[in-house]
Every structure is written in structure tokens, then in C-alpha cells.
Amino acid sequence: MNPVILKFGTGVLATPGGCAIDHKQIRRIASEISALMKQGVPCIIVSSAAIAAGVHALKLPQRPTDQAGKQACAAVGQPALMAAYAKYFLKHGITTAQLLLTHEDIYTEPRRHNAQTTLKRLLESSHVLPIINENDSVAVEELKLGDNDELSAEVAAMMGACSLILVTSSDGLRAKTKTGSKRIHRVTNLSEVLHHVTAEKGEHSTGGMATKLQAVAAATKAGIETLIVHGRKTKQITRALAGEDVGTRFLAAVEIHRDGRDRRSFLNSK
């Protein structure tokens, strides 16, 4: 079975204010994902929140706004974030593995092959959970472009994932109505819903819904069904994978060949 890629943003993993990781959240997430893995569902996490963990570890009064400050927080916070994951997953018999990647690791063929081979080997052990973050202490793409959204789509394509789930602080893409807004349940044509995207984003998000839809576009083009679900609500991941009506489900663009077979096409190297 191909893996499920689960992307968690800072808004889901950090406490209000984004100055520390939310241990209660990570404990709950660990319980839900561990249960899936024990049912035979291979999972890979793409996780943000290293900066939030670093702000707390460095005892800073607030999140830095300069690039060097953010990278320093990420360098200190990444071990703390991984320690939290390791602690709560170990309670369920799951061992965590850390991979720090940059976009160049995906787009440079030898490095892409090495990352892909490592992830495949880790997934051979049903009790091992790879956790990926962008290497923020040396790379700046995530700091500038979008809270690991694009990276999660790149990983999903590289691994031929069966699903990409963007776990956010929103219950999906919403359409404005005269009385407020309503959740869009299912999308078959991404271009038809782009006008619903606003510039709004979480206080400590670097991308908002716009970068999530960019990730959706890349993943669905690669033949991977993608969902946006609310990370502060329980069992959203489990329910999404069961096909229940949660969040917004974006159907994959499946390419049909002359012999009639479906084939998933993957992201091309830049």
C-alpha cells in the first residue's frame, strides 16, 4: 500500500501565539496516526512548528521576524519538536525517524533518489514513522513561501502517495455566502474554486489557503487525491481516509492511457 502523506502546519501544532508547541495536540495526533499505522496504513508526516518550539526553548518574548532569527529558532526548536513526537508516538509503540529536506533534495535527481530510497526503506518497518521538515536552519523556502505546503506535495508525488492530507486550522475551502460562508465538500475542477481564495491566513502561517491550493494543484496533477481538514477537531484524518464527508476533498487528475489503464504522473524536476 502506498503511503498517506500528512502535513501539519504551525497553526495546528503550536499554542496560541505560536511561541511553543502544543503537547496536547501532538499527543492526540500521535494516538490517531498510531491507530492507522496499526491497521496497516503507512504514513509520512511533513511537519512545521520548529520555529514555535525554538521560541519557547530560547525563552524569547515573541517570534522573531528576521530571517536569521527564524533560522536560529528552527535550529534550536527542531530537536525539541522531534523529541515531542518521539515521546508521544513511543507510547503507542511507534518509532519516529527524522528527515530534513530542502526543495533541492527533491528536484536534484541523485538527492531525490537517495531521499526516496531512504523513505521506502523506513516504510518497510510498519512501526516506523518518517517525519519530514524543511531544513529551515539552512534553507529559506518554507520561511518565505508557505509552511511546508509545497514540500508536502513534492513528497507525495515522489512517494506515489495514495492521499495527501493538509491538516490545517480550517475545516476546508470555504465559499462566501450572503450570510457568511459554507464549506466546499468536493472539488473536481480546481480552476472553478480559485476565486474563493482570500489573502487571509493564520497569524503565524507563511502561506494561508493560497499556498495550500498550490499544493493541491501539484498533488492532484500527479494523480493524488488531496484533502484539507481541520486539525483541531478529533478523528478528522481517520474519517477522511474512510471517505466520510469532512473538510474539502480534491479529486485526483488521473491520466488514461491508450491501453485503458490508469497511470499516475509525477511532478517533473525543475
Legacy VTK file of the C-alpha trace (Angstrom):
# vtk DataFile Version 3.0
C-alpha trace
ASCII
DATASET POLYDATA
POINTS 270 float
0.000 0.000 0.000
1.310 3.432 -0.925
1.704 5.874 1.968
-0.555 8.640 3.195
1.240 11.992 3.470
0.036 14.104 6.398
1.081 17.734 6.501
0.701 19.609 9.806
1.053 23.387 9.867
2.216 25.594 12.699
-1.348 26.688 13.447
-2.255 23.088 14.255
0.839 22.187 16.282
1.584 25.412 18.192
-0.060 27.060 21.149
-1.957 30.346 20.609
0.628 32.981 19.731
2.885 30.452 18.017
5.547 30.608 20.716
5.548 26.964 21.843
4.419 23.579 20.606
1.064 22.284 21.807
1.845 18.999 23.546
-1.813 18.128 23.963
-2.280 18.365 20.211
0.768 16.252 19.404
-0.345 13.633 21.936
-3.771 13.403 20.277
-2.302 13.325 16.775
0.088 10.555 17.812
-2.804 8.460 19.093
-4.811 8.840 15.877
-1.941 8.183 13.468
-0.629 5.255 15.516
-4.037 3.621 15.282
-3.969 3.997 11.487
-0.481 2.525 11.240
-1.513 -0.473 13.317
-4.311 -1.022 10.809
-1.669 -1.297 8.078
-1.791 2.274 6.723
1.777 3.525 6.080
2.125 7.213 6.967
4.639 10.001 6.448
4.345 13.306 8.316
5.514 16.634 6.914
5.667 18.872 9.963
6.115 22.568 10.620
6.385 24.239 14.091
10.158 24.032 14.640
10.268 27.817 14.965
7.499 27.799 17.580
9.401 25.178 19.560
12.570 27.266 19.284
10.907 30.435 20.554
9.961 28.566 23.716
13.358 26.881 24.103
15.213 30.189 23.705
12.802 31.912 26.112
12.095 34.690 23.614
9.218 37.088 24.350
7.869 36.731 20.807
8.571 35.117 17.454
11.409 36.795 15.545
10.551 38.468 12.266
14.025 38.461 10.695
15.280 35.506 8.677
18.350 34.820 10.822
16.215 34.851 13.962
13.737 32.407 12.461
16.510 30.094 11.334
18.117 30.200 14.782
14.776 29.280 16.352
14.353 26.443 13.860
17.819 25.096 14.682
17.009 25.007 18.396
13.373 24.033 18.008
13.681 21.110 15.588
15.188 18.735 18.199
12.524 19.792 20.710
9.754 19.184 18.162
11.126 15.746 17.296
11.504 14.901 20.987
7.800 15.614 21.479
6.854 13.445 18.520
9.146 10.649 19.720
7.723 10.776 23.246
4.066 10.539 22.290
4.431 8.047 19.456
6.599 5.752 21.562
3.681 5.376 23.966
1.945 3.555 21.096
4.963 1.505 20.071
5.810 3.712 17.087
9.397 4.790 16.405
9.880 8.164 14.708
12.549 8.933 12.106
13.627 12.446 11.139
14.427 13.663 7.627
15.345 17.288 6.995
14.908 18.095 3.319
15.101 21.094 1.049
13.389 21.534 -2.309
16.746 20.822 -3.952
16.685 17.372 -2.365
13.505 16.734 -4.337
14.470 18.318 -7.647
18.109 17.153 -7.894
17.920 13.610 -9.243
20.654 11.864 -7.166
19.432 13.505 -3.952
15.808 12.762 -4.834
16.707 9.113 -5.371
18.514 8.971 -2.019
15.566 10.543 -0.160
13.098 8.243 -1.913
15.182 5.145 -1.166
15.546 6.086 2.492
11.817 6.689 2.908
10.957 3.412 1.202
13.314 1.512 3.478
11.855 3.177 6.576
8.332 2.290 5.465
9.323 -1.370 5.273
9.064 -1.331 9.077
5.390 -0.999 9.975
6.233 0.555 13.350
8.423 3.367 11.934
7.019 6.811 11.112
9.147 9.142 8.953
8.743 12.801 9.911
9.950 15.406 7.411
10.557 19.091 7.876
12.280 21.555 5.636
15.825 22.193 6.792
14.971 25.722 7.925
18.346 26.359 9.542
19.941 26.448 6.066
17.020 26.782 3.626
14.542 29.621 3.380
11.823 28.357 1.007
9.440 27.347 3.791
10.145 30.541 5.709
9.207 32.614 2.654
6.765 30.568 0.631
4.340 28.546 2.649
4.705 26.495 5.811
5.752 23.249 4.059
2.649 23.090 1.831
4.618 22.780 -1.403
7.118 20.378 0.163
4.315 18.032 1.224
3.037 17.868 -2.377
6.555 17.204 -3.643
6.996 14.366 -1.144
3.569 12.938 -2.028
4.480 12.857 -5.723
7.937 11.449 -5.076
6.499 8.602 -2.995
3.458 7.904 -5.173
1.191 8.573 -2.198
-2.376 7.329 -2.157
-3.505 10.541 -0.435
-2.184 13.900 0.717
-3.965 15.373 3.736
-3.273 19.019 4.600
-4.157 19.318 8.276
-4.900 22.969 8.993
-6.777 25.332 11.296
-9.648 25.465 8.785
-12.318 22.867 8.019
-11.555 23.146 4.303
-12.012 25.586 1.469
-14.987 27.848 2.102
-17.251 29.731 -0.295
-18.648 33.097 0.712
-22.414 33.378 1.024
-24.747 36.268 1.820
-24.860 35.179 5.453
-21.221 34.167 5.898
-19.544 31.155 4.292
-20.044 27.469 3.707
-17.649 24.567 3.331
-16.983 23.256 -0.148
-17.283 19.491 0.219
-15.810 18.168 -3.030
-13.835 19.668 -5.887
-13.419 18.067 -9.284
-12.102 21.140 -11.123
-9.689 23.289 -9.144
-9.926 26.268 -11.509
-13.620 26.618 -10.676
-12.947 27.314 -6.967
-9.848 29.501 -7.073
-11.959 32.658 -6.803
-12.924 31.597 -3.270
-9.337 32.003 -2.050
-8.676 35.091 0.045
-5.457 36.611 1.313
-6.387 35.682 4.876
-4.082 33.361 6.779
-3.227 32.429 10.320
-1.171 34.836 12.372
1.944 32.677 12.102
1.233 30.991 8.773
3.532 31.793 5.871
1.133 30.693 3.174
-2.531 30.528 4.021
-5.105 28.912 1.741
-3.395 30.155 -1.428
-0.296 28.008 -0.941
-2.440 25.069 0.125
-4.259 25.211 -3.186
-0.928 25.388 -4.980
-0.012 22.167 -3.183
-3.416 20.729 -4.100
-2.811 21.584 -7.765
0.589 19.876 -7.791
-0.610 16.771 -5.971
-3.824 16.253 -7.922
-1.936 16.751 -11.188
0.310 13.926 -10.004
-2.752 11.727 -9.586
-3.006 12.069 -5.817
-6.299 12.789 -4.089
-5.820 15.669 -1.657
-7.856 16.789 1.331
-7.864 19.854 3.549
-9.167 19.032 7.032
-9.410 20.744 10.418
-6.567 19.774 12.742
-8.236 20.926 15.935
-11.157 18.528 15.509
-10.817 14.898 16.529
-10.724 11.964 14.106
-10.659 14.152 11.002
-7.802 12.185 9.451
-9.393 8.825 10.176
-12.768 9.957 8.858
-11.221 11.490 5.737
-9.429 8.257 4.873
-12.671 6.351 5.439
-14.303 8.501 2.759
-16.538 10.439 5.131
-17.625 13.996 4.399
-15.053 16.056 6.287
-13.041 19.013 5.058
-12.674 19.563 1.328
-11.800 16.643 -0.930
-9.965 17.396 -4.196
-10.188 14.562 -6.693
-7.030 13.451 -8.457
-6.461 14.061 -12.144
-5.950 10.525 -13.454
-4.357 10.110 -16.850
-5.871 7.381 -19.061
-3.542 5.578 -21.494
-4.399 4.008 -24.822
-4.382 0.539 -23.277
-7.144 1.709 -20.923
-5.101 1.562 -17.757
-4.874 4.401 -15.256
-1.460 5.850 -14.596
-0.357 8.449 -12.097
2.029 11.032 -13.428
4.514 12.570 -11.039
5.951 16.048 -10.627
8.719 16.755 -13.084
12.056 18.012 -11.873
12.590 21.717 -12.254
LINES 1 271
270 0 1 2 3 4 5 6 7 8 9 10 11 12 13 14 15 16 17 18 19 20 21 22 23 24 25 26 27 28 29 30 31 32 33 34 35 36 37 38 39 40 41 42 43 44 45 46 47 48 49 50 51 52 53 54 55 56 57 58 59 60 61 62 63 64 65 66 67 68 69 70 71 72 73 74 75 76 77 78 79 80 81 82 83 84 85 86 87 88 89 90 91 92 93 94 95 96 97 98 99 100 101 102 103 104 105 106 107 108 109 110 111 112 113 114 115 116 117 118 119 120 121 122 123 124 125 126 127 128 129 130 131 132 133 134 135 136 137 138 139 140 141 142 143 144 145 146 147 148 149 150 151 152 153 154 155 156 157 158 159 160 161 162 163 164 165 166 167 168 169 170 171 172 173 174 175 176 177 178 179 180 181 182 183 184 185 186 187 188 189 190 191 192 193 194 195 196 197 198 199 200 201 202 203 204 205 206 207 208 209 210 211 212 213 214 215 216 217 218 219 220 221 222 223 224 225 226 227 228 229 230 231 232 233 234 235 236 237 238 239 240 241 242 243 244 245 246 247 248 249 250 251 252 253 254 255 256 257 258 259 260 261 262 263 264 265 266 267 268 269
